[in-house]
Amino acid sequence: QVQLVESGGGLVQPGGSLRLSCAASGNSFIIQTMAWYRQAPGKQRELVADITRGGSTNYADSVKGRFTISRDNAKNTVYLQMNSLKPEDTAVYYCAANAKYNTITTPYYWGQGTQVTVSS
């Protein structure tokens, strides 16, 4: 019912910036929390940042001060502005969101992921 479409991944040099976008689409829902996760080879998927519908944010310690999560509720879109990128940030980044249908709240829906590679 909810589809998440990500964009903005790519190759960037250390110290550079990327902006990821994820748009949710579907019918008869209100998006609740939106989040970005990432998974590097051989590692568990980890939370990078999330944001509630009201705008409260949460960040992994490893990205605090460098990444900013934001959202546009009118567009059902979440963004991740990534600055001062490090090679350790290289991973597949996944968008996630849950939705409310009247009184029913769903588990997270997941996007397909977008590759972010930080390399010189």
C-alpha positions, 0 to 999 in steps of 0.5 A: 500500500505504501511505496518508498522511492529513494534517490540521491545516492552516488559516489562522492569524495571524502569531505563531500556532501550528498542529499538523499530523498525518499518519497512515500506514495499510496492511498489513504494513509498518514505517514508517521515516523520516517527514517534512514538506515544503512548497511555496510558489507558484513555489518548489521543494518543500523539506524542513521536518523529518524524523524517523527511527523511532528519533527522530533529527530534522533541521530546515531552518534556517528553522524551527529553534527554531520547529517541532517534529517528533515521532512516535508509532510505535504510531499510525504518526503524525507531527506538526509543531508550528508555533509563531511562524508567519510569513507566509513559512511559507505553503505547502502542507505535505506528509507523506512517509514510507517503509516497510519490508516485511521487508527491502525499503525503499520510496521515499517515499510522499506525502500529498495536502498541506494548506494552511497560510496565515499572514496578518493 
